[in-house]
Amino acid sequence: MHVFVRQYNKFLGSRMSDEAREFHLNANKSRTYESTYPIEDDAASIYTRSVLRKFQDELYKCGSYAVTPVVHGAQYMVSVAPSKVKDATKRKWRNVKIDDDGQFINCDCGMFDHVGMLCRHALKV
């Protein structure tokens, strides 16, 4: 049991050291931006460098998606653009809903609920 506690304490110390290093890098190192979108500036002020890279990837990939309005201003269907898919029957459609006059956005892929970051479908809308 004492070996487990010792190893656990080492793990916690290492984790805290990694978090402190990442916090320092986030505060002191300049970030590279992939686009000129204001949403990327907002994301950079919220996310760590590694999460920002994932967000930038989602932002880049949203460019290859097409949006079809279901209820204008409230519900949209999003899918990969037809020119990007060889077989149209294999296109996956995602349902994106906007609630409370644009205050909340919800995609059925569940990325925001699971990861805490907007998905490419919600970014496209």
N, C-alpha and C positions, 0 to 999 in steps of 0.2 A: 504494500500500500504506500509506503514512504517513497518508493521509486516512482510510482505514478504521480504523486504530489510534486516531487522534484521535477519531473519531466513536464508536468503541466505548468509549473511556475516558469520554467525555461521558455516554454511556448508563449505564455502571456508576456514575458519580457521581450521576446523577439517581436511579437505582434505589436506591442506598444512602441517599440523602436521603429518598426516599419511605418506605423501610422504617423509618428512624429516626423520622420524623414519625408513622407509624402505631403504632410501639411506644410513643411518648410519649402519644398519644391513648388507646391501650389501657390504659396504666397510670394515667392521670390523669383520664379523662373517665368519668362515671357512665354506666351502660348502662340502657337501657329494656327491661323484660321484658314479653312478651306474655301470659304465663300465670303461674300460681303453682306449676308443676311443678318439683320439685327437679332434674330432669334439665336444665332450662334454666339453673339456677344453675351446675351442673357444666360445661355447655357454655360459659358465659360466662367461666369461669376458664381454659378451654383455647383457645378460638377467638378470632381477631381480630374486630373489630366487623363487618366485611363478611361474614365466614364465619358469624358468629353470626346475622346477619339471614337468611342462607340456611337455617340450621338451624331458626330460628324458623318460617320458611315451611314447611319439611318437617313440623315438629311440628304446625302448624296444619292442614295438609292431611291428616295421618293421621287426623283426626277423621271424614273422609268415607269411610273404608275399613272393610270388614267382614272378619272373620277366621273361617276354618273350620279347626278342628283336624284334622290327618291322623293324627299320632301325638302324643297329648297330652304336652306338655312338651318335645317334640323337633322337631316339624315342623308347619308351618301353611301354609295357602294363603290369600293375601290378595288382595283385589280391591276395586274401588270398590263402594260399597254399591248394591244393586239400585235403590234409589230415585233414585240420581244418574245412572243410565245409561238412555237411551231404548231402545236395542236390546241385549237381554241377550246376544246372540251376539257382541257386540263387546267384552265385558268381558275385560280382560287379567288373568290370574291370575299372581301371583308366589309362588314357593316360598321360605319362610323357614325355615331350620333353626337349632336351638339345640343347641350342643355343650358337652360338659364341664360338665354341671350348671349351665348358664346363664352360663358364663364367655365363650362366643363365640357370636355370632349372624351368620348369613350369609344374604343375600338374593340371588336369582339376577339381580336387576337390575344388580348390580355397582357400585352407587354408592359403597359404602364402599371397595372395592378401587381405584376410579378417583379419587375425590375425598377420601376419608378422613373421611367424615361419614355417620352413619346415615341411611338413606333412610326415607321415610314408611311403607314396608311393615314394616321392622324396628321402627320406633318404635311402630307399632300393636300388634305382638305383645308 
